[in-house]
């Protein structure tokens, strides 16, 4: 099994210009779900809502929860792109990257992700595992 990057490997100062496109997610072990704790302003502006504090399953249903569980279990980043259909913005596409991070060797403690947006014409739905970054 692959080791996730340590939280200390990720320094927000190094990606300052992208902070509006980043989001942070933590596992909610009691509910077998994942909760968005921070969502960048560029994401909330494009999507039209700030989902900070809400759970992945609540927003995306079983398919979104399955994706996060895959990254959790495999401890590997994943890249995806699709249309913002969950907000009925079929004209808007996005590309995303979900990175599992850890404080120790025990497992994934949280995720940092990034979303960038553009016309939906360039984004068919696809999820791709990413090799070690």
C-alpha positions in Angstrom: 0.0 0.0 0.0 1.2 3.5 -0.9 2.0 5.9 1.9 0.2 9.3 1.6 2.2 12.4 1.8 2.7 13.9 5.2 0.7 17.0 6.1 4.0 18.8 6.7 4.9 18.2 3.0 2.1 20.5 2.0 2.7 24.2 2.6 -0.1 26.5 1.6 2.4 29.4 1.3 3.9 27.6 -1.6 0.6 27.6 -3.5 -0.7 31.0 -2.3 -1.9 32.0 -5.8 -4.1 28.9 -5.9 -5.7 29.1 -2.5 -9.1 30.1 -3.9 -9.1 26.9 -5.8 -8.3 24.6 -2.9 -10.5 22.7 -0.5 -9.8 20.7 2.7 -11.7 17.5 3.7 -11.5 15.5 6.9 -12.9 12.0 7.6 -15.9 11.8 9.8 -15.3 8.3 11.3 -18.6 8.3 13.3 -20.7 8.6 10.2 -18.4 6.9 7.6 -18.4 10.1 5.6 -16.0 13.0 4.9 -16.6 16.7 5.7 -15.5 19.8 3.8 -13.8 22.1 6.4 -12.5 24.8 4.0 -13.5 25.6 0.4 -11.7 28.3 -1.6 -13.5 31.4 -2.9 -13.0 30.6 -6.6 -14.8 27.3 -6.0 -17.7 28.8 -4.2 -18.0 31.5 -6.8 -18.2 29.1 -9.7 -20.4 26.5 -8.0 -22.6 29.1 -6.4 -22.6 27.8 -2.8 -20.2 27.3 0.1 -20.4 23.7 1.1 -17.9 24.1 4.0 -19.2 22.1 7.0 -21.2 19.7 4.8 -20.5 16.0 4.1 -19.4 14.5 0.8 -22.3 12.0 0.9 -24.8 14.8 1.5 -23.6 16.8 -1.5 -22.6 14.1 -4.0 -24.4 11.0 -2.8 -23.0 7.4 -2.9 -20.8 8.0 -6.0 -19.0 10.9 -4.4 -18.6 9.0 -1.2 -17.3 6.0 -3.1 -14.6 8.2 -4.7 -13.4 9.5 -1.4 -13.4 6.0 0.1 -11.2 4.8 -2.8 -8.6 7.6 -2.2 -8.8 6.8 1.6 -8.3 3.1 1.1 -5.6 3.3 -1.6 -3.8 6.3 -0.1 -3.2 7.6 -3.7 -4.2 10.9 -5.3 -6.9 10.9 -7.9 -7.6 13.3 -10.8 -11.0 13.8 -12.3 -12.9 16.1 -14.6 -16.6 16.5 -15.3 -19.5 18.9 -15.6 -20.9 20.7 -12.6 -24.2 18.8 -13.0 -24.8 18.5 -9.2 -25.5 22.2 -9.2 -27.4 22.2 -12.5 -24.6 24.2 -14.2 -24.2 21.9 -17.2 -22.4 24.7 -19.1 -19.5 24.6 -16.6 -16.8 22.0 -16.4 -14.1 21.4 -13.9 -10.9 19.5 -13.4 -10.0 18.3 -9.9 -7.2 16.7 -7.9 -7.7 15.0 -4.6 -4.6 14.4 -2.5 -4.6 12.3 0.7 -2.4 13.6 3.5 -1.3 12.2 6.8 0.2 13.3 10.1 1.9 9.9 10.7 2.2 6.5 9.2 -1.2 5.4 10.5 -3.3 6.5 7.5 -5.0 9.4 5.8 -5.9 12.2 8.2 -7.3 14.6 5.6 -7.5 15.5 2.0 -6.4 18.6 0.1 -8.0 19.1 -3.2 -8.0 21.6 -6.1 -10.6 22.5 -8.6 -10.3 24.6 -11.7 -13.2 25.6 -14.0 -13.8 26.1 -17.6 -16.4 25.5 -20.4 -18.2 22.1 -20.1 -17.4 21.2 -23.7 -13.8 20.3 -22.6 -14.9 18.1 -19.7 -16.4 14.6 -20.1 -16.7 12.7 -16.9 -13.5 10.8 -16.1 -11.6 9.8 -13.0 -8.0 8.8 -13.2 -5.7 7.4 -10.4 -2.5 9.4 -10.2 0.9 7.9 -9.6 3.0 9.1 -6.7 3.4 12.8 -6.8 
